[in-house]
Amino acid sequence: MIVPAYNEEATIIEILERVNRQNIEGVALDVIVSDDGSRDRTVELLEARPELFSRLVRSQRNGGKGAAVTRALQVASGDYVLFQDADLEYDPADYKRLLRPVVEHSADVVMGSRLTGAEISRVHYYWHRAGNRWLTWFFNVLNNTTFTDIYSGYLLYRRSLLACDELKSAGWEQQAELLSIIVRRAKVIYEVPINYHGRTYGEGKKIRGSDALLVLGMIARMRLRR
């Protein structure tokens, strides 16, 4: 499991405590926290609670979420990779849902969707949802898939599908790059509903509408790269 973090002192310990409360038969969680040059107390708090994670990967400068993910992938060793944001938008109690297609159907990729049957979902920014729907449609058309939420924070995939040095981007667009590669190689892909507790910008949300243009460009480039 990879937990990228940047200036998350308000939530990093609570989310890791929630992760550690998950008890799924036959599944061992190897938690890698990748700090992306935080300037607040995130690292200090993590170093005081080393029992909450397996490894802490640190960068001296902020390189972007994608850069944090790549650094963590370089040391990951599990059979599957699962991304967990360091805030409280996504609930680790949904891990059982995400792992069910793996256990029962040997899934290669499982995407959590905030838009299909979530039990609880905080009302959030309309234009974020509209933009995500449009990007998801564009991705589906180019990749012949039926996802409903390609920019969900919960993506689980078989680690052997991707070598970390294949990733070239370091920003928010990296998920589109990563997903394009693994979908091309996966044989069994599932999507499951997840709950969502989105933050406002005042609460620390980082992604901006302008990031959608980078994602759009990445989806198109990855289709041409085939």
N, C-alpha and C positions, 0 to 999 in steps of 0.2 A: 504494500500500500504506500502511495506517495502523497504527502501532505505539503504542497508548496505554501510558503508563508511570507508575507511582507507587511510589517507593522501591524501585527495581529495580537498585541498584548491583551486586548480586552476579551479575546475568545480562545486563544490557542490552548490554554490548559483545559478549559471546559470541553472543547471538542475532542481532545485526546482522551480525557476521562470517559467521555461517551463511547469513543472507539474501543477503549479497553474493557468496557462493560459488555461488549458483544461476545456471545458464547455460541459458536456455531459448530456443531458436531462435524469432525473431520476436517476442519479448516483452521489453519494457524495463520495469524496475521503478523506480518513482518512490517513494522511501521517505520517508514523513512521520512523524516521531516527535512525539507529543503528550504532553508532560510535565504531569502533573496536580498541580502544586504539591509535588513531592518534597521531603522534608526531609533526605534523605541525600545521597550524592555522585553521584546519577544524572546530574544536569545537568552537573556538573563533568567527569565521565567522557565524556559526549557531546561537550562542547565541545572536549575534547582529541582527538577522533576524528571530525572533520566529514566525512571522506571516506566514512564509513559510511552516510550518509543524505543526502537531498536538501534537507530542511527540518526545522528544529526549532521546534515551536510550544510556547510556555511559558505556564503559568498561575501566578500568585502564590499561589493557594490551591487546596486540594483540593476539587474539585467533584463527583467521582465518575467512573467509567469512561465513562459516557455523555457527560458534559460534555467529556471529553478527545476522544472520538470526534467530537462535533459540531464542535469547534474545528478538528480536522484536515480534516473534510469541507468546511469553508468555504474551504480553500485547495487542495483536491484537484482535479486536472485530467485524470486518466487516463480511459480508456474504461471501465475496471472498477475496483472497489474491493475490496481483499482485506484482511482484518483479521489481524494477527499479534500475539499477546500477547508482552509483553516478557520473560516468563520462558522456561523451557526445556521447557514441557509439550508444545508442538507443534513438529514438525520441518519446517523449510523444504524439506527434501528431498521433501516431499509436494506441492510446488507443481505439479510436472508432472502429478500425478494430478488436481489441482483444475482445471488449465487444459485438460486433454484434452477435456472436454465443450464448452468454449468454442471450441477450435480445430476440432474435428471435427463439432460439432453446433450451433454458434452459440448455446450456452446463455446464458440471461439471468441465471440464478442457479445457483450450485453450492455445496452444503453438504458439508463434510467430516464424516464420521460415525466416531466412536470405537467404534461398536457393530456394524459390519458388515464383517467380514473384515480387520480390522487385522492386520498382520504381527506387531506387538509392542504390548502395552498394559500399563502398570503397574497392578497391583491397587491400587484406591483405595477411598474411603469408600462403603460399601453404600448409605447413605441418600442420598448425592448421586446415585448412579446410579438408585436407585428414584425419587427426586423428578424427575429429568430424564426418565425414561421416562413418568411420569404427566403431566408438563407437555407432553411431546411428543405424547402421546395426545390430550390436551385441545386442543392447537393443531390437530392433524390433523382432529379431529372438526369443529371450527368452520370450518376453512379448506379441507376436502376435499383434503388432501394426504396423503402417505405417508412423511414424514420419520421417521428413527429417532433423531435426536439434535439437537434444535433449539438446544441450548446448547453446541454445539461452538464452539471458538475459531476455526475456519476457516470463514469465510463469504465467498464471492466473488459479486459481483453487478455488473450493468451500471449504471454511475453515473447514467445518464439516467433510471433508474427512480425516483429519489428526490431531491428537493431537500432540502438539509440543514436548511432552516428549517421543514420539516414535522415534525421530531422535537421532542417536547415534554418528554421525560424525560431525566434525567441520571445515573441509576443503572444497576444490572445489568439492570433491566427493559427498558432501551432496545433490546436485541437483539430482544425479542419485538415491540416496537413497529415497529422497522425491518423485521423479517421479515414481519410482517403486511401492511405496505404494499407491499413489493416482490413478494411472492407474488401479491398481488391483481393486479398489473400485468404480471407476467412471463408469457411464452408458453411458454418452454422452461426447465424446472427439472430439475437433476440432483443426485444425491448420490453421493459416492465415499468409499471407506474411507480412513481416515488412522490413523497411529500416535499413541500418547498416552503421555506420561510425567508423570502427574499429581504435583503437589507435595502434601506434607502441610502442615498449618497451621504446624508448626514450621519448614518450609522456605519459608514465605511465602505460602501460599494465602490468598486474601482473601475469596472468596465464602462466605456462611453459609447455613444452612438457612432462616433467616427471609427471605432474599431470594426464595425460591420463592413466597411469598405475594404479593410485589410483581409477580413475573412472571405469576402466575395472574391477578391483577387486570388487568394490562395486556392479556393475551390476550383476556379477556372484553370489556374496554372497546373494543379495536380491532375486535372483531366487531360491536359495537353501533354503532360510528362509521360503518359503511358506509352 
